Amino acid sequence: MTDTMQPAKKKRMLSGIKPSGALTLGSYLGAIRNWKDRAEEFDCYYFMADLHSITVRQNPADLRRRSLEQLAQYIACGIDPEKNVLFFQSHVHQHAELGWVLNCYAMFGELSRMTQFKDKSAKNADNINGGLFTYPALMAADILLYQADYVPVGEDQKQHVELTRDIAKRFNSIYGDVFTMPEPYIPKVGARIMSLANPDAKMSKSENDDPGRVTLMDPPEVIMRLFKRAITDCDAEVRYDPENKKGVSNLMTIYSATTGRSFAEIEQEFAGHGYGDFKKAVGESVVELLRPIREETCRLLADKAYLQKVMAEGAEKASYVAEKTLRKVYKKVGFVAR
Ligand code: TYM
């Protein structure tokens, strides 16, 4: 490199999770695992999407407790706050402000097509509020505020990232190159972990006492019980066939994600064994994966001063970047400067 050459600027990575329920094995394998060990290569921002969580009614005390627990879990999962910016969405007011602006650039038809809106309104028929409908515009703001290049998410969020791109394209075509075009960054294995009790539905964090969900805080005996009872089928053959053997294929996906083994290797490992041995092995691999995360989360939760410091520093760093984009947007759309 000559004196005049600058080192290449790192690309930016950003993602968030709603603290609307306990984090699950799905949240970990679909998203958080992909956030780890990226800080050398990328400039990384990860947040608690608390503004998003109130599109569904929350108990305030539970929401506060879960949000803090989620921060501790990010760190326990290996997201080092010295190298990554960790923050609460509600601490950075620019999210709500850009969210409003982008609402005016997101079309009714586009928002109506979002599968998550359709699913959630079917599940919460008594609370189909405006926030649930316009939520993807706020998510677009989350991403575009930071000029993120990559958004590491599970399969179910791909549609929202694509809508973000459409909104960014529309905005840029009117005002010039304001926003970086983000790309979804989806894992090859684990992008869609299904419920252990109903392999037709995604493993979801929102339902308490759901026998289909493994949370990051479940103790080993609970995890083993959940896997023992996981729905499979009656032909007792460990074979990857997501069409006809959804339950078994989901367990194979989990096992592949936790051990790094391919589906062919897993089929070989359990050839001639019943599902009992297979489920036990999958359960044990998950217990070992989650044990250090659970223990470290408990340790961190006892250190409130440290968590306070992390969230304050994170909010400050995030606000700095967010404000730059918001100023630019306000100027472009024609607001008078303060
Ligand atoms: P949320 O909170 O529903 O899910 C958080 C992340 O976990 C992934 N995920 C899964 N992956 C695989 N299998 C599963 N069963 C599973 N369940 C959840 C999700 O794909 C997601 O990556 N709208 C987002 C939060 C958000 C966001 C953002 C994400 C708000 N603003 C900006 C990225 C960028 C959501 O509701 O995710």
Residues whose N, C-alpha, C, O or C-beta is under 5 A from the ligand:
A	BS01	TYM	L14 S15 G16 I17 K18 G26 S27 G30 A31 A49 H52 M139 D142 I143 V151 P152 V153 G154 E155 D156 Q157 G190 A191 R192 I193 M194 K202 M203
